[in-house]
Every structure is written in structure tokens, then in C-alpha cells.
């Protein structure tokens, strides 16, 4: 009879965090396409059943991993621009910082280098959980900008979507735009759209 490995409670790291860390390591080693639930479970030191009991399949794990990394970048960028005087300036600067950092982020670079075709549905067909989180971040900032009068009044959902589409085009094209040093152009593009 095969024994199942069960996770020993770790005071430092939750099971979910361990799974995301293991998924990160797997994607960095073999890319998205070749990452499996079994590999993630092995790297996390748990059984595959533990992964499934966490409510995770591979798509859920990868989505949560990409979202975690994006939220960390956005949180850091927000902290760095917190003292700027208007919501519009904070949103534009945080977005420029995020584009620069996500474009250089090891995980996002690895996905773009090894499995770019897996991102195509997220560009032409639907938003993934990471994009939904980014759009919500933008929507909240738009609301704050309307309150302080620094962002023009428009349909918030539509404006957040258009803003995100502009920003993500720079992220998906990071290898093309990075050598050009387009941050100032992106800054003017975003600022002009929000005025």
C-alpha cells in the first residue's frame, strides 16, 4: 500500500504559500507548459491530494502565483508614490514603475521566454485573474482621482479596462520597449488619457 505524504504544519509558511513557492520554482525550472501538479506537490513536500484539497488545479495555482507576484509589485509601487500630490500622478507613476518591474520580473520573463503562446488568450479573448486584479487596482485609483479632481469623469469600468490594455501592451512587449527606454513616453500617454 502506498503511503501519502501529509504536510507537517509549519509556523512560518502556510500550505498555500508553500504551493505557490513550489509552483514558482517549477515554472522557473521548466516553464508553464511542462509544470505539473505532481511536480508542484513534490517540491512543496505534500501529496497531490493535498494540492487538490486546497482547491487548486494547475491553472488555479499558476493564476494565483502570477497574481501574487503582480500584487507585490503594485503594492511596492504604490508605497513609493504615496507622497505624490494627486491620485492621477500616483496612478501614472505606480503604473510606470509596475511596467518596468514586471518587464524585468524573473517569473514573467520566464513565461514570456518559454511559453508566450499561452498568454495569447489573455490578450485577445479574456482577462485572467491577474488582469482582473490589475483592473480593480486601476478602478480604485480612478475613483480616488475623481474625488480629488485630478482624473476626468468617464465610465469607470471602461476607463479602467482601456488603461489596463495600454499598460499591458508595454508589459507583453517588454523585450521590444526596454532597450528604447520608453518610460517617459508611457508616462505621457497615461497622464494624457486620464486628464
Beta strands, then each sheet from edge to edge (+ up, - down):
end
